[in-house]
Amino acid sequence: MPETVTAAMVVIGDEILSGRTKDKNVGHLADIMTAIGIDLKEVRIVPDEEDEIVAAVNALRSRYAYVFTTGGIGPTHDDITADSIAKAFGVPCDYDAAALAMMQEAYSKRGLEMTAARKRMARMPVGAKHIRNPISTAPGFQVENVYVMAGVPSIFQAMLDNVVPTLRTGQKLLSTTVHCPHGEGAVAEALAAIQKAHPDTIIGSYPKSFDGKFSTDLVIRSRSAEALAAAEAEVAAMVAGIGKAA
């Protein structure tokens, strides 16, 4: 059986925690990780505070195969992610010569000045590898199993596209859905028993409401096609046996 590969995410930014900015990156990363067979196991949202970023990154990078961060690598004073990642790994944070040259060329072509603020986006932990940014040039970076990317969704997605081909992937999680025309209360007890009888599956229930009527989507996931089919058959039989009263 192929190995299980795990990942975690750190979303960095006071604007996320205050609600001024609505996160769009968690869902995108989750979709991509599921599609390539990596289990996204944990997401943490932390403020623009060095100690919080360092603590989160250090806790997760030793626990999971990959850690992805978003936010805090821009040109303003509160963009402290690069310094924080450097501190987490115990290395200096400095201007990267290749990043500076790349950005200088891009700004020159656009007739823009390479200001001190823009130069900040070329700072990264010494020894870090670049993550290509095809949209706004300033690269993200990788230190060991930590991938540091922009918070702007379009840039994050473009950077992630360049990261994905380099990742070690595991066996993909198979999934099937059994629709139940009743509310969760009608299936909870029986569903728990089915889950216990099929430990190689993950069974979730997702309630819906339309026009005053409740229903539930019962989603079964497994890395084994045989285990998935067996659990699906039991769930379908359970749903078929429920009376009309929800």
Secondary structure, 3 states (H helix, E strand, C coil): CCCCEEEEEEEECHHHHHCCCCCCHHHHHHHHHHHHCEEEEEEEEECCCHHHHHHHHHHHHCCCCEEEEECCCCCCCCCCHHHHHHHHHCCCEEECHHHHHHHHHHHHHCCCCCCHHHHHHHEEECCCEEECCCCCCCCEEEECCEEEECCCHHHHHHHHHHHHHHCCCCCCCEEEEEEECCCHHHCHHHHHHHHHHCCCCEEEEEEEEECCEEEEEEEEEECCHHHHHHHHHHHHHHHHCCCCCC
